[in-house]
């Protein structure tokens, strides 16, 4: 699946880097629309299938450039041996948690009336830790570990109704901060499913 990385970056110079930058620059001259996205990325952590949810809010410039900020979290129950002060206290009693914020930018290289294809890239910064209950049934957590990801992808989006779109895509999550302190491998390919509400169009019609 690591072949996804070169595929993504081959697409970027499809019309030339200069054309890409010109399109993005011109799009920023237009009035942006507010957008809100809810998504699910299906991926792997140490060869285990997991789901990562995300909520993104941002601005859409002329349906060419999208920028904003997203909140991501691990939505699958993953249990690990609970290690405290270097000692395994309990086997598979610590629930793995992962949460991170991710600024993103997306360039749409193909646009039609009902569908579009884009190249979103996000860089995530957050933390991961194990959550558990002690002998008194109190909810505790281990010391958190700072993490950072680079996540490029290629996506497809289709407008189902006037204010609603659905989409999907494939990408790769590359972890560049936190690897050495974790027992799990977070670097992995992913595929995503997403629903989108065009709030900009909603507000425009209301006003």
N, C-alpha and C positions, 0 to 999 in steps of 0.2 A: 504493500500500500504506500510505501514511501515514494513511489513513482508519482503520487499526487503533487508533490512539491514542484518538480520541474514542469509538470503540466500547467500548473497555475501560473508560473512565471513566464512560460512561453506565450500565454494568452495576453499578457500585459503589452508586449510590443506588437500586437496584432496589427494595429493601425499606426504603430510608431509611438514611442514615448513622447515625442513632441506633440503629436495630435492629442494624446491623453491629457497632457498638461494644459494645452490650449482649451480643450473642452471643459476641464475642471475650472480653469480661470474664468472663462466666459459664463459658466453656470453660477458662479458666486456673484455675478452682477445682477442676477434676478432675485426677486423676493422669495425667501424660503418658506416652505410649508412645514408645519409641525407634524412629526410622525411618531407612532408608538408601535413597537413590535413585541410579540410574545413568541418565544421559540424554544425548541428542544434540539439539542445536539446529542446524537447517539455515538458513543465512543467506547474506549477501553482504558482501564487502569490496571496495569500488571496483568494483561490478557483477560481481564474480567469485563463483561459488557456492562456499561453504565449509561445513565441518562443525565445530561447537564441542562438545566433550565436557564433561560435568560429573559430579561426584560430590557428593552432598549428604547430610549427616547432621544430624539434628535431632530435635525432639520434636513429637509429634502430640497435641494437646489435644482430646479428645472428637470427633475427625474434623471439627472446625470450624476450629481455628486451628493452623497448622503454622509453626514457627520453627526456624531453624538456620543452618548455614554450608555453603557450597559452594565447590569448587575447579573452575575452568574453564580449558580450554586449547584452542588452535587445533589441530585434528586433520588439516587438509588441507595438503598441500605447496603453498605459495605462494612463488614466487621473485620477487625484486625486484632492480633495479640496485643494486649495492653501492657506496655512497657513503661515503667516508672523508675527513674534513676538508674537506667541501664539494665534493669531486671524485669523479666516477664512475670507480671503479677497474675494475669488471667488470660487464657487462650480465647481468642475471638470474642472478647467482651468490649473492645473499644470500637465505637462506630465512627468511621472515617467521615470527616466533614471537610468541604472545600468551598470557599467563597471568594469571589474576586470582582473588582470593578474593571471595566475594559472600555477605554475610549476607542472608537472605531471610525473608519472612513471607507466608503464604498463607491466605486466607479462603475457606472453602467455603460458597457461597451456595445450592447445591442438593445435597441428599444423599438417596440411596435405598439400598436394601440392597446392590445390586450395582454401582452407579455413582454418580459425584459430579462436580460442576463447581465449579471454584475460580478465584480471582483471585490468582495469585502475583506478588509484586513483589520484585525483588532489586536491590541496589546493589553494583556490583563495583569493586574497587580492585586494580590490578596494574601490569603493565609490558609493553611490546612492544619488540622489537629484531630485528636481522638476524643470523643465524648463518651462518658461512662457513668455508672452509678456506684457509689461506694457502699460499704457495709451498712450504712444508715439510710440507704436508698436516696442519697442526695446526688443531684446531677453535677458532675464535675467534668473538667476537660484538661487534657495535657497541654503543655506549653505549645503555643502555635509556632508554625514555621512559615516564614515569608516565602512566597512563590511568585513567579512571573512567567507569562506565556506569550508566545507570538503565534497568532492563528490566522493564516491566509486561507481563502476558500474561493470557490466559484459557485454562484447561485442562479436559480431560475425562479421567476415570480410571475404569477398569472392573476389577473384581475377577475374575480368571480362575480362580485356585485359592485355597485358604484363606489362604495366606501370600504370594501373588504377585498383583500388579496391573500393568496396562499402561495407558498413557495418551498423550495428545497435546495439542497446543494451538497457538495463534498469539500473537505478541506483537511488540514493537518494541524495538530496542536504541538508546538515545539516549546518545551520548558527550558528556560535559560537561567532561572534563579531557583534554587531549592533542591536540585537533583541530588546533590551529595549528602543532604541531611535526611532524605526520605528513603524508606524501604520499598516504596511503590514507584512504578514507572508511569508517569503522567504523559509522556510524549507518545502520541498515537494519532492515527487518522480518525476522522469523524464524518458522519453525514447528518444533515440537519433538516428539520421540518419547521415551518414557520407560518404564523397567521399575522396579518398586518391590517391595521385600521388606519385609513387615510383621514386623520383628524383635520388636516389642512383643508381638504375638500369639504368636510362636514362644516367647519367654521365658516368657510367661504359662502356656502349655500345658506347657512343660517343668517349671516350678516348681510 
